[in-house]
Amino acid sequence: MEFISKKQQAIIDFIEKFSFEFHYPPSIREIAVAMGHQSISTTHGFIKHLENKKLLSWRRNQQRAIVLTIKGMNQVIKAGASEINAKAEL
């Protein structure tokens, strides 16, 4: 399993929660605002790295076309389970 940074995990979690709540994926600008990025290009770099890790799919010429892959959804589940286990150990 590839290493996922906390910032990358935050983006994956945001995409999953946004998509679940609104029934469509977020725009790159919405991701940038949610992550506190001053520049869209910063967000673009994170998205590109996540796409290279096959955690999401991004069709660049379409609006709202950033979606999690099955591998990305598994990462959301894995991170959630790790968080639950960490709370249980307290």
Buried (B, 14 or more C-beta within 10 A) or exposed (E): EEEBEEEBBBBBBBBBEBBEEEEEBBBBEBBBEBBEBEEBEBBBEBBEBBBEBEBBBBEEEEEBEBBBBEEBBEBBEEBEEEEEEEEEEE
